[in-house]
Amino acid sequence: MAYFSIGDEFEKVSLMLHLTSEPEPADHGIGLDFRVNDIEAMVSALKEEGVLIVQNPNESEWGKEASIADPDGYKLRLSSK
């Protein structure tokens, strides 16, 4: 795995690259993960805007995660602590 971060604990951008044997979160192309402060509020706001929610927020080993789809069908993952 390769991991790179820039910023501090309050505002940070991170990039993590790793191999996986599973196709999730992307069925094709690349997978993007956006860290948000309040995943429940973000998913609720996205639903109101008509965004397709692929997976509602649930607990994982990384914190809470949810998946949405962009207009082209690419899955984007949201996560929070």
N, C-alpha and C positions, 0 to 999 in steps of 0.2 A: 504494500500500500504506500502511496505517496500522499503527503498532506502538507499544505501550505496555508498559512494565515497571515493576514496583515491587519493591524488595528489593535485595539485594546479590548478590555472586557465589556465595554459599553457599546462600541461600534467596531465590528470586525467582519471581514470578508474571508471566508475559508474555501479552499478547493481541496477535495479529497478524491483521489483516483485509486480504484482497486478492481481486481478481477473478481468475477463472480460466476458461479455455475448456474445461477438462476437468472431468467430474463427480467425480473422485476428490479427496479420500478419501470424500466423501459422495455416495451415490446420490440422497439426498433429505434435506431439512432442512439442518443445518449440520454442519461438520466440526470436531471437537475434536482437539487434539494435546497429548499429555501428555509432558513431558520427564522421563525417568527416568535414574538413574545407571548402571544395568546392564541394558540391554535384553534380553540373553540370559537373565539370571536372572529378570527380570520375566515374559517370555513363558513360560518354563518353569513358573513358579509359577502363572500363569493357566491354562495347559494342564492342570495337576494339579487345578485347581478346576473344570474343565469348560468354560472360556470358549472360544468359537469363535475360532480364529486364522485370519483372512482372508489375511494375508500374513506369512510368517515374516521375521525380521530380515534386512535386506539393506543394503548400502552405498548411499548416495545423496549428492547434492551437499550435503545438510544434516548428514550423519553417518549413523548407522544408524537405520533406520525399520522398523516393523512395524505391522500393522493387526489390530484385533480387532473383534468385533461385540457390541453389547449385546443384551439379550433381545428388544428390539424391532427388531433388524436394523440399527440405526444403526452405522456404522463409526466407530471411534475409532482415532486414530493414536498410536503410541508412538514416541518418538525419543530418541536419546542422541548424545553427541558422539563 
